[in-house]
Every structure is written in C-alpha cells, then in structure tokens.
Amino acid sequence: LLYKIFVAAWVARSAATEEDRDTTLWTIVQYMRARGIPEDVINDTKRFHRDSSANTLGFVDLEETAHLPPPIRVRVFFQTHRRIVEGVSWLSYKDRNDLSFWTHLLDGCEAVTYLEGDWISLPTDPPNRIVLLRSGTAEEVAVSNDGVLREHGPGSWFGEVEAISGVPRGASARATTLVDALEVSGD
C-alpha cells in the first residue's frame, strides 16, 4: 500500500501544472485518510510533494540544516526563506548578525504543508506558535460565528498575539489553497 501511495505522490510531483499537482496531492491525502494511514506517513507524503514542487524550489527542510554551524545555518535560512524574512516586518528589522536570536528562532521552526481545507490552528490548540505563510492562502475564522475575519497570503503571519501573551486563540485558521508555511514556536 505504501508503495502505491509513493508512486501516486511521484505522479503528483510530475503533473503538468502546479494546480494539477495540488489536486492530485489532495486526492492522494484523502485516499490515505480514508484508509486510516497514520498522519506521520501522510505528512511525509506532503513533505515529499512540497520539497519537489515548483513553487517551493530551494525550500530546504529545516531539519536538514540543524547539524550545521550557526553562521552557516542562518545564512542558508536567509537564502531559502528570503521572501518570508523580507515580508514579515518584525523579522526584516532584526539584525542578521544576531546569531543568538536567529539560532533560537530556527531551533523552534518547523516547515509544514497544509492542503486546501485543512485546519492550521483551532481555538483548542495551545497558544504557542506563530505561522508564517511561504506560499498559498489561508483565512482566520471567528470562533463565535464561523465568519472570515481576515485572509492571509504569502509573507503574512498569524498567531503572534497568542504566542506572546499566552491567551487562548480567538480564531481558527484554515488553508484555502495548498499552504507551505513555517511554524515558529512562541517559546
């Protein structure tokens, strides 16, 4: 079964357009969930798709850089995530030579992929992470009435107020397209 899933992921990877790849990946993940495949295997399939997808060329998995010396690790982060660093004001103003800050940030960072319709965060999630969108779109939805509070695109972020203050989340966030993001621990 896993062989068939990875063959399907390979087909998704080689699809003609980005939209075809996203649709094929969504179909594969739905199939896997219907068959009770564990989420860690599903996440590996999404990671395989993300790392080979045209819209994320150069997207280096943060786990691959963990063994590098801090100056090189930070340089690789700046090269591969330049658009996020430049697009997020509180990161763009931070001194790039502050290795202590950047190393601490990278230690709490995880690259994740969400499919269209996946919940990125829920009010019941611990308020301990900030989500930075690298590609795709998401919406924040009010807990009280499911109304859309705000829409997010590449370079935007959410969850910072809860991560800094520790207050419970006042909204949920849902991927409206395929989303590649960095999740930063608020610790």
Contacts in CASP RR format, 6 or more apart in sequence:
PFRMAT RR
TARGET T0000
AUTHOR 0000-0000-0000
METHOD contacts of the structure
MODEL  1
LLYKIFVAAWVARSAATEEDRDTTLWTIVQYMRARGIPEDVINDTKRFHR
DSSANTLGFVDLEETAHLPPPIRVRVFFQTHRRIVEGVSWLSYKDRNDLS
FWTHLLDGCEAVTYLEGDWISLPTDPPNRIVLLRSGTAEEVAVSNDGVLR
EHGPGSWFGEVEAISGVPRGASARATTLVDALEVSGD
1 35 0 8 1.000
1 37 0 8 1.000
2 41 0 8 1.000
5 28 0 8 1.000
5 31 0 8 1.000
5 32 0 8 1.000
5 37 0 8 1.000
5 41 0 8 1.000
5 45 0 8 1.000
6 45 0 8 1.000
6 48 0 8 1.000
8 24 0 8 1.000
8 28 0 8 1.000
8 31 0 8 1.000
9 25 0 8 1.000
9 28 0 8 1.000
9 45 0 8 1.000
9 48 0 8 1.000
9 49 0 8 1.000
11 24 0 8 1.000
12 21 0 8 1.000
12 24 0 8 1.000
12 25 0 8 1.000
12 28 0 8 1.000
12 49 0 8 1.000
13 21 0 8 1.000
13 48 0 8 1.000
13 49 0 8 1.000
13 52 0 8 1.000
13 53 0 8 1.000
15 21 0 8 1.000
15 23 0 8 1.000
15 24 0 8 1.000
18 53 0 8 1.000
18 54 0 8 1.000
18 55 0 8 1.000
21 49 0 8 1.000
21 53 0 8 1.000
21 54 0 8 1.000
22 115 0 8 1.000
22 116 0 8 1.000
22 177 0 8 1.000
22 178 0 8 1.000
25 45 0 8 1.000
25 46 0 8 1.000
25 49 0 8 1.000
25 115 0 8 1.000
25 178 0 8 1.000
26 115 0 8 1.000
26 116 0 8 1.000
26 178 0 8 1.000
28 45 0 8 1.000
29 42 0 8 1.000
29 45 0 8 1.000
29 46 0 8 1.000
29 115 0 8 1.000
32 41 0 8 1.000
32 42 0 8 1.000
32 45 0 8 1.000
33 42 0 8 1.000
43 112 0 8 1.000
43 113 0 8 1.000
46 113 0 8 1.000
46 115 0 8 1.000
47 61 0 8 1.000
47 111 0 8 1.000
47 113 0 8 1.000
49 113 0 8 1.000
50 56 0 8 1.000
50 59 0 8 1.000
50 111 0 8 1.000
50 113 0 8 1.000
50 180 0 8 1.000
51 59 0 8 1.000
51 61 0 8 1.000
55 135 0 8 1.000
55 180 0 8 1.000
56 134 0 8 1.000
56 135 0 8 1.000
56 180 0 8 1.000
58 80 0 8 1.000
59 80 0 8 1.000
59 111 0 8 1.000
59 134 0 8 1.000
59 180 0 8 1.000
60 76 0 8 1.000
60 80 0 8 1.000
61 111 0 8 1.000
62 77 0 8 1.000
62 106 0 8 1.000
62 109 0 8 1.000
62 110 0 8 1.000
62 111 0 8 1.000
62 182 0 8 1.000
65 73 0 8 1.000
65 76 0 8 1.000
65 77 0 8 1.000
65 106 0 8 1.000
66 73 0 8 1.000
68 76 0 8 1.000
70 99 0 8 1.000
70 102 0 8 1.000
70 103 0 8 1.000
71 99 0 8 1.000
73 103 0 8 1.000
73 106 0 8 1.000
74 96 0 8 1.000
74 99 0 8 1.000
74 102 0 8 1.000
74 103 0 8 1.000
74 106 0 8 1.000
77 85 0 8 1.000
77 102 0 8 1.000
77 106 0 8 1.000
78 85 0 8 1.000
78 96 0 8 1.000
81 134 0 8 1.000
81 182 0 8 1.000
83 134 0 8 1.000
83 154 0 8 1.000
83 155 0 8 1.000
84 91 0 8 1.000
84 132 0 8 1.000
84 134 0 8 1.000
84 155 0 8 1.000
84 182 0 8 1.000
85 91 0 8 1.000
85 92 0 8 1.000
86 92 0 8 1.000
87 155 0 8 1.000
88 132 0 8 1.000
88 155 0 8 1.000
88 156 0 8 1.000
88 157 0 8 1.000
90 160 0 8 1.000
94 101 0 8 1.000
94 102 0 8 1.000
95 101 0 8 1.000
96 102 0 8 1.000
105 184 0 8 1.000
108 184 0 8 1.000
108 185 0 8 1.000
108 186 0 8 1.000
108 187 0 8 1.000
109 182 0 8 1.000
109 183 0 8 1.000
109 184 0 8 1.000
109 185 0 8 1.000
110 182 0 8 1.000
110 183 0 8 1.000
111 180 0 8 1.000
111 181 0 8 1.000
111 182 0 8 1.000
112 180 0 8 1.000
112 181 0 8 1.000
112 182 0 8 1.000
112 183 0 8 1.000
113 178 0 8 1.000
113 179 0 8 1.000
113 180 0 8 1.000
113 181 0 8 1.000
114 120 0 8 1.000
114 138 0 8 1.000
114 175 0 8 1.000
114 178 0 8 1.000
114 179 0 8 1.000
114 181 0 8 1.000
115 175 0 8 1.000
115 178 0 8 1.000
116 175 0 8 1.000
116 176 0 8 1.000
116 177 0 8 1.000
116 178 0 8 1.000
117 174 0 8 1.000
117 175 0 8 1.000
117 176 0 8 1.000
118 174 0 8 1.000
118 175 0 8 1.000
118 179 0 8 1.000
119 172 0 8 1.000
119 173 0 8 1.000
119 174 0 8 1.000
119 175 0 8 1.000
120 131 0 8 1.000
120 138 0 8 1.000
120 173 0 8 1.000
120 174 0 8 1.000
120 175 0 8 1.000
120 179 0 8 1.000
120 181 0 8 1.000
121 129 0 8 1.000
121 131 0 8 1.000
121 158 0 8 1.000
121 159 0 8 1.000
121 169 0 8 1.000
121 172 0 8 1.000
121 173 0 8 1.000
122 169 0 8 1.000
122 172 0 8 1.000
123 143 0 8 1.000
123 168 0 8 1.000
123 169 0 8 1.000
123 170 0 8 1.000
123 171 0 8 1.000
123 172 0 8 1.000
125 169 0 8 1.000
127 159 0 8 1.000
127 162 0 8 1.000
127 163 0 8 1.000
127 165 0 8 1.000
127 166 0 8 1.000
127 167 0 8 1.000
127 168 0 8 1.000
127 169 0 8 1.000
128 162 0 8 1.000
128 163 0 8 1.000
128 166 0 8 1.000
128 185 0 8 1.000
128 186 0 8 1.000
128 187 0 8 1.000
129 159 0 8 1.000
129 163 0 8 1.000
129 183 0 8 1.000
129 184 0 8 1.000
129 185 0 8 1.000
129 186 0 8 1.000
130 157 0 8 1.000
130 158 0 8 1.000
130 159 0 8 1.000
130 160 0 8 1.000
130 163 0 8 1.000
130 183 0 8 1.000
130 184 0 8 1.000
130 186 0 8 1.000
131 138 0 8 1.000
131 157 0 8 1.000
131 158 0 8 1.000
131 159 0 8 1.000
131 173 0 8 1.000
131 181 0 8 1.000
131 182 0 8 1.000
131 183 0 8 1.000
131 184 0 8 1.000
132 155 0 8 1.000
132 156 0 8 1.000
132 157 0 8 1.000
132 181 0 8 1.000
132 182 0 8 1.000
132 183 0 8 1.000
132 184 0 8 1.000
133 152 0 8 1.000
133 153 0 8 1.000
133 154 0 8 1.000
133 155 0 8 1.000
133 156 0 8 1.000
133 157 0 8 1.000
133 179 0 8 1.000
133 180 0 8 1.000
133 181 0 8 1.000
134 154 0 8 1.000
134 155 0 8 1.000
134 180 0 8 1.000
134 181 0 8 1.000
134 182 0 8 1.000
135 154 0 8 1.000
135 178 0 8 1.000
135 179 0 8 1.000
135 180 0 8 1.000
136 153 0 8 1.000
136 154 0 8 1.000
136 175 0 8 1.000
136 176 0 8 1.000
136 177 0 8 1.000
136 178 0 8 1.000
136 179 0 8 1.000
136 180 0 8 1.000
137 151 0 8 1.000
137 152 0 8 1.000
137 153 0 8 1.000
137 175 0 8 1.000
137 176 0 8 1.000
137 177 0 8 1.000
137 179 0 8 1.000
138 151 0 8 1.000
138 152 0 8 1.000
138 153 0 8 1.000
138 158 0 8 1.000
138 173 0 8 1.000
138 174 0 8 1.000
138 175 0 8 1.000
138 176 0 8 1.000
138 179 0 8 1.000
139 148 0 8 1.000
139 149 0 8 1.000
139 150 0 8 1.000
139 151 0 8 1.000
139 152 0 8 1.000
139 173 0 8 1.000
139 174 0 8 1.000
139 176 0 8 1.000
140 148 0 8 1.000
140 149 0 8 1.000
140 150 0 8 1.000
140 151 0 8 1.000
140 152 0 8 1.000
140 158 0 8 1.000
140 171 0 8 1.000
140 172 0 8 1.000
140 173 0 8 1.000
141 147 0 8 1.000
141 148 0 8 1.000
141 149 0 8 1.000
141 171 0 8 1.000
141 172 0 8 1.000
141 173 0 8 1.000
141 174 0 8 1.000
142 148 0 8 1.000
142 149 0 8 1.000
142 170 0 8 1.000
142 171 0 8 1.000
143 169 0 8 1.000
143 170 0 8 1.000
143 171 0 8 1.000
143 172 0 8 1.000
149 171 0 8 1.000
150 158 0 8 1.000
151 176 0 8 1.000
152 158 0 8 1.000
152 173 0 8 1.000
158 173 0 8 1.000
159 169 0 8 1.000
161 167 0 8 1.000
162 168 0 8 1.000
162 169 0 8 1.000
162 170 0 8 1.000
163 184 0 8 1.000
163 185 0 8 1.000
163 186 0 8 1.000
164 186 0 8 1.000
END
